Amino acid sequence: MLSKEDQRRFEQITRQLRESDPKFFARLDQRVRARRGRWLMLLTVILWASLPAMTVLAGRTAGAACVVVLAANTGLMWHFRHRWR
């Protein structure tokens, strides 16, 4: 955790960087979004892979609810996939 003074200085440096080199800042921002997208993809794959076990252990209703949530998540990831590249 940064102190208030350090946080203020960090925000000032970030603002100056954003103003002085917007291309670098945009490229850096894209890398963060790409990393977030990879983690979300990994989580989705793990949840889809665990679905059969979850259905057996928690019952068909829980499995059906999980399928609906995962299908919606997969659809959203497919729709926004260009943002993570």
TORPA-4810 file (N, C-alpha, C, O; in nm, 3 decimals):
<nodes>
NODE_1_0.084_-0.118_0.000_0.000_0.000_0.000_0.089_0.124_0.000_0.185_0.134_0.077_M
NODE_2_0.057_0.216_-0.086_0.134_0.340_-0.094_0.079_0.444_0.001_-0.041_0.448_0.029_L
NODE_3_0.169_0.527_0.049_0.123_0.639_0.131_0.050_0.738_0.040_0.057_0.728_-0.083_S
NODE_4_-0.019_0.832_0.100_-0.094_0.930_0.019_-0.001_1.013_-0.069_-0.034_1.045_-0.183_K
NODE_5_0.114_1.047_-0.016_0.211_1.124_-0.093_0.265_1.042_-0.210_0.277_1.093_-0.322_E
NODE_6_0.298_0.916_-0.184_0.347_0.829_-0.292_0.239_0.805_-0.397_0.267_0.803_-0.517_D
NODE_7_0.116_0.788_-0.352_0.004_0.768_-0.445_-0.014_0.892_-0.533_-0.039_0.880_-0.652_Q
NODE_8_-0.003_1.010_-0.474_-0.016_1.134_-0.549_0.095_1.145_-0.654_0.071_1.184_-0.768_R
NODE_9_0.218_1.111_-0.613_0.330_1.115_-0.707_0.313_1.014_-0.820_0.342_1.044_-0.936_R
NODE_10_0.267_0.895_-0.785_0.244_0.792_-0.887_0.139_0.838_-0.988_0.157_0.820_-1.109_F
NODE_11_0.031_0.895_-0.941_-0.073_0.945_-1.031_-0.020_1.058_-1.120_-0.056_1.067_-1.237_E
NODE_12_0.066_1.143_-1.065_0.125_1.251_-1.142_0.217_1.194_-1.253_0.213_1.240_-1.367_Q
NODE_13_0.297_1.095_-1.218_0.386_1.032_-1.317_0.302_0.964_-1.425_0.334_0.975_-1.544_I
NODE_14_0.198_0.894_-1.385_0.111_0.827_-1.482_0.046_0.928_-1.576_0.041_0.905_-1.697_T
NODE_15_-0.003_1.037_-1.521_-0.067_1.140_-1.603_0.033_1.200_-1.703_0.000_1.221_-1.820_R
NODE_16_0.155_1.227_-1.656_0.258_1.283_-1.745_0.294_1.184_-1.856_0.313_1.222_-1.971_Q
NODE_17_0.304_1.057_-1.820_0.334_0.955_-1.920_0.222_0.946_-2.023_0.248_0.937_-2.143_L
NODE_18_0.099_0.947_-1.978_-0.015_0.940_-2.068_-0.014_1.058_-2.165_-0.046_1.042_-2.283_R
NODE_19_0.021_1.177_-2.116_0.022_1.297_-2.201_0.144_1.300_-2.294_0.133_1.343_-2.408_E
NODE_20_0.260_1.256_-2.245_0.381_1.268_-2.325_0.397_1.156_-2.428_0.452_1.179_-2.536_S
NODE_21_0.349_1.036_-2.398_0.364_0.924_-2.491_0.237_0.840_-2.493_0.232_0.732_-2.435_D
NODE_22_0.134_0.888_-2.560_0.006_0.816_-2.560_0.013_0.679_-2.629_-0.062_0.589_-2.593_P
NODE_23_0.102_0.663_-2.727_0.113_0.533_-2.795_0.166_0.426_-2.699_0.115_0.313_-2.696_K
NODE_24_0.266_0.462_-2.621_0.321_0.368_-2.523_0.215_0.332_-2.420_0.199_0.215_-2.385_F
NODE_25_0.144_0.430_-2.373_0.043_0.407_-2.271_-0.068_0.318_-2.325_-0.117_0.231_-2.253_F
NODE_26_-0.110_0.338_-2.450_-0.213_0.255_-2.511_-0.165_0.111_-2.527_-0.241_0.017_-2.504_A
NODE_27_-0.038_0.094_-2.565_0.018_-0.040_-2.580_0.025_-0.111_-2.445_-0.003_-0.231_-2.437_R
NODE_28_0.061_-0.039_-2.342_0.067_-0.095_-2.208_-0.073_-0.136_-2.161_-0.090_-0.241_-2.100_L
NODE_29_-0.171_-0.052_-2.191_-0.309_-0.082_-2.153_-0.360_-0.206_-2.225_-0.433_-0.285_-2.166_D
NODE_30_-0.321_-0.225_-2.351_-0.362_-0.343_-2.426_-0.304_-0.470_-2.364_-0.371_-0.573_-2.360_Q
NODE_31_-0.183_-0.464_-2.315_-0.121_-0.582_-2.253_-0.196_-0.622_-2.127_-0.212_-0.741_-2.100_R
NODE_32_-0.242_-0.525_-2.050_-0.317_-0.555_-1.928_-0.449_-0.621_-1.965_-0.489_-0.719_-1.902_V
NODE_33_-0.518_-0.567_-2.067_-0.645_-0.626_-2.109_-0.624_-0.767_-2.163_-0.706_-0.856_-2.139_R
NODE_34_-0.516_-0.788_-2.236_-0.488_-0.921_-2.291_-0.464_-1.021_-2.178_-0.512_-1.134_-2.184_A
NODE_35_-0.391_-0.980_-2.077_-0.366_-1.068_-1.963_-0.497_-1.103_-1.893_-0.519_-1.218_-1.855_R
NODE_36_-0.583_-1.004_-1.875_-0.713_-1.028_-1.812_-0.795_-1.125_-1.895_-0.863_-1.213_-1.840_R
NODE_37_-0.790_-1.110_-2.026_-0.863_-1.200_-2.114_-0.813_-1.343_-2.106_-0.892_-1.438_-2.110_G
NODE_38_-0.681_-1.359_-2.095_-0.625_-1.494_-2.083_-0.668_-1.560_-1.953_-0.700_-1.679_-1.952_R
NODE_39_-0.670_-1.484_-1.844_-0.715_-1.540_-1.716_-0.863_-1.579_-1.723_-0.903_-1.683_-1.671_W
NODE_40_-0.942_-1.496_-1.786_-1.084_-1.526_-1.799_-1.105_-1.650_-1.886_-1.192_-1.732_-1.856_L
NODE_41_-1.027_-1.663_-1.991_-1.035_-1.781_-2.076_-0.995_-1.906_-1.999_-1.061_-2.009_-2.010_M
NODE_42_-0.889_-1.899_-1.922_-0.845_-2.012_-1.842_-0.953_-2.052_-1.740_-0.981_-2.171_-1.723_L
NODE_43_-1.012_-1.955_-1.675_-1.119_-1.983_-1.578_-1.237_-2.050_-1.647_-1.295_-2.145_-1.593_L
NODE_44_-1.273_-2.003_-1.764_-1.385_-2.062_-1.838_-1.356_-2.207_-1.876_-1.442_-2.293_-1.862_T
NODE_45_-1.236_-2.234_-1.923_-1.199_-2.371_-1.960_-1.203_-2.463_-1.838_-1.252_-2.575_-1.846_V
NODE_46_-1.151_-2.416_-1.727_-1.152_-2.497_-1.604_-1.294_-2.524_-1.558_-1.326_-2.636_-1.519_I
NODE_47_-1.380_-2.423_-1.564_-1.519_-2.443_-1.522_-1.592_-2.539_-1.616_-1.669_-2.623_-1.569_L
NODE_48_-1.569_-2.527_-1.746_-1.633_-2.621_-1.840_-1.582_-2.763_-1.815_-1.660_-2.858_-1.823_W
NODE_49_-1.453_-2.777_-1.786_-1.397_-2.910_-1.761_-1.450_-2.971_-1.632_-1.463_-3.093_-1.621_A
NODE_50_-1.481_-2.888_-1.534_-1.530_-2.940_-1.406_-1.682_-2.959_-1.405_-1.737_-3.009_-1.307_S
NODE_51_-1.748_-2.920_-1.511_-1.895_-2.930_-1.516_-1.946_-3.073_-1.494_-2.040_-3.090_-1.416_L
NODE_52_-1.892_-3.175_-1.559_-1.945_-3.311_-1.534_-1.935_-3.353_-1.387_-2.029_-3.409_-1.332_P
NODE_53_-1.822_-3.326_-1.325_-1.807_-3.363_-1.184_-1.904_-3.284_-1.097_-1.961_-3.337_-1.001_A
NODE_54_-1.922_-3.157_-1.130_-2.013_-3.074_-1.052_-2.157_-3.125_-1.066_-2.233_-3.124_-0.969_M
NODE_55_-2.193_-3.170_-1.184_-2.327_-3.222_-1.207_-2.348_-3.351_-1.128_-2.455_-3.371_-1.070_T
NODE_56_-2.248_-3.436_-1.125_-2.260_-3.562_-1.050_-2.268_-3.534_-0.900_-2.349_-3.594_-0.830_V
NODE_57_-2.184_-3.444_-0.852_-2.178_-3.420_-0.708_-2.290_-3.330_-0.657_-2.340_-3.352_-0.547_L
NODE_58_-2.331_-3.230_-0.733_-2.430_-3.133_-0.684_-2.569_-3.156_-0.742_-2.666_-3.097_-0.694_A
NODE_59_-2.582_-3.239_-0.842_-2.713_-3.269_-0.898_-2.735_-3.202_-1.033_-2.660_-3.113_-1.074_G
NODE_60_-2.839_-3.246_-1.099_-2.868_-3.196_-1.234_-2.909_-3.050_-1.235_-2.875_-2.977_-1.328_R
NODE_61_-2.981_-3.006_-1.134_-3.025_-2.866_-1.132_-2.905_-2.772_-1.123_-2.899_-2.672_-1.195_T
NODE_62_-2.811_-2.804_-1.036_-2.690_-2.722_-1.025_-2.609_-2.729_-1.154_-2.552_-2.628_-1.197_A
NODE_63_-2.602_-2.845_-1.215_-2.532_-2.859_-1.342_-2.597_-2.778_-1.452_-2.527_-2.714_-1.531_G
NODE_64_-2.729_-2.779_-1.457_-2.801_-2.701_-1.559_-2.780_-2.551_-1.538_-2.761_-2.477_-1.634_A
NODE_65_-2.783_-2.507_-1.413_-2.760_-2.366_-1.384_-2.617_-2.327_-1.423_-2.595_-2.218_-1.476_A
NODE_66_-2.523_-2.415_-1.397_-2.383_-2.388_-1.433_-2.368_-2.380_-1.585_-2.293_-2.297_-1.635_C
NODE_67_-2.438_-2.467_-1.658_-2.431_-2.464_-1.804_-2.482_-2.331_-1.857_-2.423_-2.273_-1.948_V
NODE_68_-2.592_-2.282_-1.802_-2.648_-2.155_-1.847_-2.550_-2.041_-1.821_-2.528_-1.957_-1.909_V
NODE_69_-2.492_-2.036_-1.703_-2.397_-1.930_-1.669_-2.272_-1.940_-1.757_-2.225_-1.838_-1.808_V
NODE_70_-2.220_-2.058_-1.775_-2.101_-2.074_-1.858_-2.128_-2.045_-2.005_-2.042_-1.991_-2.074_L
NODE_71_-2.247_-2.080_-2.053_-2.281_-2.049_-2.192_-2.289_-1.898_-2.212_-2.242_-1.846_-2.313_A
NODE_72_-2.348_-1.828_-2.116_-2.353_-1.681_-2.125_-2.212_-1.622_-2.121_-2.180_-1.531_-2.196_A
NODE_73_-2.129_-1.674_-2.033_-1.990_-1.627_-2.022_-1.914_-1.652_-2.151_-1.841_-1.565_-2.199_N
NODE_74_-1.931_-1.770_-2.209_-1.863_-1.802_-2.334_-1.911_-1.711_-2.446_-1.831_-1.665_-2.528_T
NODE_75_-2.041_-1.684_-2.450_-2.095_-1.593_-2.551_-2.038_-1.453_-2.537_-2.005_-1.389_-2.637_G
NODE_76_-2.028_-1.404_-2.415_-1.970_-1.271_-2.393_-1.823_-1.268_-2.431_-1.775_-1.171_-2.489_L
NODE_77_-1.750_-1.374_-2.397_-1.609_-1.378_-2.433_-1.595_-1.380_-2.586_-1.506_-1.315_-2.640_M
NODE_78_-1.680_-1.452_-2.655_-1.674_-1.457_-2.800_-1.706_-1.320_-2.860_-1.643_-1.277_-2.957_W
NODE_79_-1.803_-1.253_-2.800_-1.843_-1.121_-2.850_-1.732_-1.017_-2.832_-1.709_-0.935_-2.921_H
NODE_80_-1.663_-1.019_-2.718_-1.562_-0.918_-2.686_-1.420_-0.967_-2.712_-1.326_-0.905_-2.662_F
NODE_81_-1.399_-1.073_-2.788_-1.267_-1.132_-2.806_-1.167_-1.037_-2.870_-1.048_-1.048_-2.842_R
NODE_82_-1.211_-0.946_-2.953_-1.118_-0.854_-3.019_-1.055_-0.753_-2.922_-0.951_-0.695_-2.953_H
NODE_83_-1.116_-0.732_-2.809_-1.060_-0.637_-2.712_-0.940_-0.692_-2.638_-0.863_-0.615_-2.581_R
NODE_84_-0.922_-0.824_-2.637_-0.815_-0.885_-2.559_-0.692_-0.916_-2.641_-0.598_-0.975_-2.588_W
NODE_85_-0.688_-0.879_-2.763_-0.572_-0.911_-2.847_-0.473_-0.801_-2.845_-0.369_-0.811_-2.910_R
</nodes>
